Amino acid sequence: MPEITVETVFRERKDFLMLTLLNSEEGLKKKLDNSEIHRPGLALSGFLDRFPARRVQVLGETEMAFVASLDKDRMISLLEKLFSSDLPLVIISKGIVPPMEMLALADRKKTAVFASRLSTTELISRLSVYLDYRFAPSITVHGTLVDVYGVGLLYTGKSGVGKSECALDLVERGHRLVADDVIKITKKSASYLVGTSSELLGHHMEVRGIGIIDIQSLFGIRSVRLQKRIEVEVQLQYWEDAAQYERLGIEDRYTTILGVEIPMVIIPVSPGKNITVISEVIAMNHMLKVYGEHSAQDFSRRLTERLARTSTIQDYLESDFE
């Protein structure tokens, strides 16, 4: 599980979250090890059983009104129990300034306390988006990612099989390159993956015999995009006479990346084969399946019905003696 420091959150999203540090900078060194957010209403009242202390704690107007309603001794007692849990970070919404006793306790426990001008709902929403992004599982794979008719096609295969050349041809036909050679794949949710290029490579591509080229400079800004959902893996393989390749497409093939299952198509590569047009067909055929139309299965069903009708008619004619 990745870790980030409180200082990283403050540095990267200070303006986005409208944060102001209210106490010592010592608390900026603490680490966050998960993306969860918690509102410690019950904890402030003294109930700390099963208290998720390692989450980011967000205090809204309701929690702060409760704290303000307590007498000084009771407030200090409850806050001491709360901060004794070694909280990683506390953010107070609506720009509410907490009691000095709270800030003193936070300093003693080296916990950063921030005020945000955002409402509690908006603060949690923005913070969740950021933390989910930072803690999302990710891997780096060798391949090429292209947006073809709005479908993210991830090309994989051995080095030199033609992934980059296929992507270059697709870009020339008006499709958009996302990444070549090194692709960072991030699991955004339980059901979908997003691919991006590495910061170093950007939208550069290696073409054997030519070298490194800049796709954006050659074809313009409309030829690239920063990220794309990965919807189909297209695995390019050198043609082998002895290999068995899919001919009908009735049974869909799938692969799993970071626990997310996506369709996979294996394309044998041979001299003269137009992989570019095949790629466009893969993208359009995928969209048909998304809309509930499966061409191969529909054809198989119609063929089965036709054979059944033919057999029934033949049986009738053979038994008709009039």
C-alpha positions in Angstrom: 0.0 0.0 0.0 1.5 3.4 -0.9 2.1 6.1 1.6 2.0 9.9 1.4 2.9 12.5 4.0 0.6 15.2 5.3 3.0 17.7 3.7 2.4 16.1 0.3 -1.4 16.6 0.6 -0.8 20.2 1.7 1.7 21.0 -1.0 -0.3 19.4 -3.8 -3.9 20.4 -2.9 -3.6 23.5 -0.7 -5.6 25.7 -3.0 -8.0 22.9 -4.2 -9.0 22.1 -0.7 -8.6 25.7 0.6 -6.4 24.6 3.5 -4.8 26.8 6.1 -2.4 25.2 8.7 -3.5 26.2 12.2 -0.7 24.8 14.3 3.0 23.6 14.2 4.6 22.2 11.0 5.8 19.2 13.0 2.6 17.3 12.1 3.3 17.6 8.3 5.8 14.8 8.7 3.1 12.2 9.5 2.1 9.6 6.9 -1.2 8.7 5.5 -1.5 5.0 4.6 -5.1 4.8 3.3 -7.7 6.9 1.4 -10.5 6.7 4.0 -12.1 9.7 5.6 -13.9 9.8 8.9 -16.1 12.2 10.9 -15.3 11.5 14.6 -18.7 12.4 16.1 -18.9 9.4 18.4 -15.2 9.7 19.3 -15.7 13.3 20.4 -18.4 12.1 22.8 -15.9 9.7 24.4 -16.8 6.4 22.5 -13.6 5.2 21.1 -14.3 1.5 20.5 -13.5 0.6 16.9 -12.4 4.2 16.3 -10.6 4.3 12.9 -7.8 6.5 14.0 -5.6 6.0 10.9 -8.1 7.8 8.7 -8.2 11.5 7.9 -10.5 13.1 10.4 -12.9 15.8 9.2 -14.7 17.9 11.7 -17.8 19.8 10.5 -19.9 22.5 12.0 -21.9 20.0 14.0 -18.8 18.5 15.7 -17.3 21.9 16.4 -20.6 23.1 17.9 -20.5 20.1 20.2 -17.0 20.8 21.3 -17.9 24.5 21.9 -20.8 23.4 24.1 -18.6 21.6 26.6 -17.1 23.1 29.7 -13.3 23.5 29.6 -12.4 20.4 31.7 -14.7 18.1 29.8 -13.6 19.4 26.5 -9.9 18.9 27.3 -10.6 15.4 28.7 -12.4 14.3 25.5 -9.8 15.9 23.2 -7.0 14.2 25.0 -8.6 10.8 24.4 -9.2 11.7 20.7 -5.6 12.9 20.0 -4.1 10.0 22.0 -5.0 7.8 19.1 -2.2 9.3 17.1 -4.4 10.9 14.4 -2.6 11.5 11.0 -4.5 14.6 10.1 -7.4 16.8 11.2 -9.3 19.2 8.9 -12.0 21.5 10.1 -14.5 22.7 7.5 -16.2 26.1 6.9 -13.2 28.0 8.2 -14.1 27.4 11.8 -11.3 28.2 14.2 -11.0 25.6 16.9 -10.3 26.3 20.6 -6.7 26.9 21.5 -6.8 23.9 23.8 -7.4 21.7 20.7 -4.4 23.2 18.9 -2.2 22.8 22.0 -3.1 19.1 22.3 -2.5 18.6 18.6 0.9 20.1 18.8 1.8 17.9 21.7 0.8 14.8 19.6 2.4 16.3 16.5 -0.8 16.1 14.6 -1.5 18.8 11.9 -4.8 20.7 12.1 -6.1 22.5 9.1 -9.0 24.8 8.5 -10.8 24.7 5.1 -13.1 27.3 3.8 -15.1 24.6 2.0 -18.4 23.2 3.3 -18.1 19.8 4.9 -19.8 18.0 2.0 -17.6 19.7 -0.6 -14.4 19.2 1.4 -15.1 15.4 1.8 -16.0 15.2 -1.9 -12.8 16.9 -3.1 -10.6 15.1 -0.5 -12.0 11.7 -1.5 -11.3 12.3 -5.2 -7.7 13.2 -4.4 -7.0 10.4 -1.9 -8.6 7.8 -4.2 -6.3 9.0 -7.0 -3.2 8.9 -4.8 -3.9 5.5 -3.3 -5.3 3.7 -6.4 -3.4 0.5 -7.2 -1.3 0.8 -10.3 1.2 -1.1 -12.5 3.5 -0.3 -15.4 3.3 -2.5 -18.5 5.0 -2.6 -21.9 2.6 -1.9 -24.7 0.8 0.8 -26.6 -2.6 2.5 -25.8 -4.7 4.1 -28.4 -8.2 5.7 -28.4 -10.0 4.2 -31.4 -13.5 5.5 -31.9 -13.7 6.2 -28.2 -12.6 2.7 -27.2 -9.3 2.3 -25.4 -7.3 -0.5 -27.1 -4.2 -1.7 -25.2 -1.8 -3.4 -27.6 0.6 -6.0 -26.1 3.0 -8.4 -27.6 6.7 -9.2 -28.1 9.0 -6.3 -28.8 9.2 -5.7 -32.6 5.8 -7.3 -33.4 4.4 -3.9 -34.7 2.6 -2.3 -31.8 4.0 1.2 -32.4 3.7 1.0 -36.2 0.0 0.0 -35.8 -0.6 3.0 -33.4 1.2 5.3 -35.8 -1.1 4.2 -38.6 -4.1 4.7 -36.4 -3.0 8.2 -35.5 -2.6 9.0 -39.2 -6.2 7.9 -39.7 -7.5 10.3 -37.1 -7.4 8.2 -33.9 -5.5 9.3 -30.7 -2.4 8.1 -29.0 -2.4 7.8 -25.2 0.9 6.1 -24.5 3.6 4.1 -26.2 6.2 1.7 -24.9 5.6 2.4 -21.1 2.0 2.6 -19.9 0.9 3.3 -16.3 -2.3 1.4 -15.6 -4.3 2.6 -12.6 -7.3 0.8 -11.1 -9.9 3.6 -10.6 -12.6 1.4 -9.3 -13.5 -2.3 -9.0 -14.7 -2.3 -12.7 -12.4 -0.1 -14.8 -8.8 0.7 -15.5 -7.2 3.9 -16.8 -4.0 4.1 -18.8 -1.6 7.1 -19.0 1.8 7.7 -20.4 4.9 8.1 -18.3 5.9 11.7 -17.4 9.3 11.2 -19.1 8.2 9.7 -22.4 5.0 11.7 -22.8 3.6 11.2 -26.4 6.9 10.2 -27.9 7.2 7.0 -29.9 10.0 4.8 -31.1 9.7 3.7 -34.7 12.4 1.2 -35.8 14.4 2.6 -38.7 13.4 6.2 -37.9 14.0 6.6 -34.2 12.1 8.7 -31.6 9.3 10.9 -32.9 7.0 13.4 -31.2 3.4 12.5 -32.1 1.9 15.7 -30.8 4.4 17.9 -32.8 3.9 15.9 -36.0 0.1 15.4 -36.0 -1.2 18.1 -33.7 -2.8 18.3 -30.3 -5.9 16.4 -31.5 -3.8 13.3 -32.2 -3.1 12.6 -28.4 -4.9 12.4 -25.1 -3.6 12.3 -21.6 -5.5 9.3 -20.3 -8.0 6.7 -21.5 -10.1 3.9 -20.0 -8.7 0.6 -21.1 -11.5 -1.5 -22.5 -9.9 -4.2 -24.8 -6.5 -5.8 -24.8 -5.3 -6.5 -28.4 -2.5 -9.1 -28.2 -0.4 -9.1 -31.4 1.4 -12.4 -32.1 3.7 -13.6 -34.9 1.8 -15.9 -37.2 2.4 -19.6 -36.6 1.0 -22.2 -39.0 0.5 -24.8 -36.2 -1.4 -22.4 -33.9 -5.1 -22.4 -33.6 -6.7 -19.0 -33.9 -10.3 -17.9 -33.2 -12.4 -18.1 -36.4 -16.0 -17.6 -35.2 -15.7 -15.4 -32.1 -18.7 -17.0 -30.4 -16.9 -17.4 -27.1 -15.3 -14.2 -25.7 -11.8 -14.3 -24.3 -10.9 -12.2 -21.2 -7.8 -11.2 -19.4 -7.3 -9.7 -15.9 -5.3 -6.7 -15.0 -5.2 -5.5 -11.3 -8.2 -7.7 -10.6 -10.3 -6.1 -13.4 -11.5 -8.4 -16.2 -11.5 -6.9 -19.7 -12.0 -8.5 -23.2 -8.9 -9.7 -25.0 -8.5 -10.3 -28.7 -5.5 -12.2 -30.2 -4.4 -11.1 -33.6 -1.9 -13.1 -35.6 0.5 -10.8 -37.5 1.7 -11.7 -41.0 3.1 -9.7 -43.9 0.4 -7.7 -45.7 -2.2 -8.0 -42.9 -3.9 -4.7 -42.3 -3.9 -4.5 -38.5 -5.1 -0.9 -38.5 -8.4 -1.7 -40.2 -8.8 -4.8 -37.9 -8.2 -2.5 -34.9 -11.0 -0.3 -36.0 -13.3 -3.3 -36.4 -12.3 -4.5 -32.9 -13.3 -1.1 -31.5 -16.7 -0.9 -33.4 -17.5 -4.6 -32.6 -16.8 -3.9 -28.9 -19.2 -1.0 -28.9 -21.9 -3.2 -30.5 -21.4 -5.7 -27.7 -21.7 -2.9 -25.1 -25.1 -2.1 -26.7 -26.2 -5.7 -26.5 -25.4 -6.9 -30.0 -23.1 -9.8 -30.4 -22.6 -10.5 -34.1 -21.1 -13.9 -33.9 -23.6 -15.2 -31.4 -26.5 -13.7 -33.4 -25.3 -15.4 -36.6 -24.9 -18.7 -34.8 -28.4 -18.4 -33.4 -29.9 -17.6 -36.8 -28.0 -20.5 -38.4 -29.2 -22.9 -35.7 -32.8 -21.7 -36.3 -32.5 -22.0 -40.0 -31.1 -25.6 -39.8 -33.9 -26.5 -37.3 -36.6 -25.1 -39.7 -35.0 -26.9 -42.7 -34.9 -30.2 -40.8 -38.6 -29.8 -39.7 -39.7 -29.0 -43.3 -37.7 -32.0 -44.6 -39.3 -34.3 -42.1 -42.7 -33.1 -43.0 -42.2 -33.5 -46.7 -40.8 -37.0 -46.3 -43.8 -38.1 -44.2 -46.4 -36.4 -46.6 -48.0 -39.0 -48.9 -50.9 -37.0 -50.3 
